[in-house]
């Protein structure tokens, strides 16, 4: 499990939180397989303008972004990692639940 809390820069008041979890097996020293989940949400929204009077209500949309599914991770070097995930996503500001394929690259230092 990993978690991150962040503040927006540039005079904005937004606050974000992100959590990532992985459950899996180490097949070799460099290759892991399992299930990965990532959740990102705003916990302190920027000030949003109110809609004009008389505007019909809009359907509720998600205020979070979720990606979850089976994954394979390869440690190319001790500090560089590539990861492929094929699963489901619930994008922020939509009502969609859809399939997704994602490739991540990360560097640990």
MOSUL-V200767 format. One record per backbone hydrogen bond with DSSP energy under -0.5 kcal/mol. CO is the residue of the C=O (numbers start at 1). NH is the residue of the N-H. If there is no record, write none. Layout:
# MOSUL-V200767
co->{CO;CO}
nh->{NH;NH}
This chain:
# MOSUL-V200767
co->{2;4;6;9;14;15;15;16;17;18;19;20;21;23;25;25;30;31;31;32;33;34;35;36;37;38;39;40;41;44;52;62;63;65;66;67;68;69;70;71;72;73;74;74;79;80;80;81;82;83;84;85;86;87;88;89;90;91;94;98;100;102;104;106}
nh->{20;18;16;12;8;43;44;6;41;4;39;2;37;35;27;33;75;27;28;73;25;71;23;69;21;67;19;65;17;15;55;93;42;40;90;38;88;36;86;34;84;32;76;82;108;76;77;106;74;104;72;102;70;100;68;98;66;94;62;89;87;85;83;81}
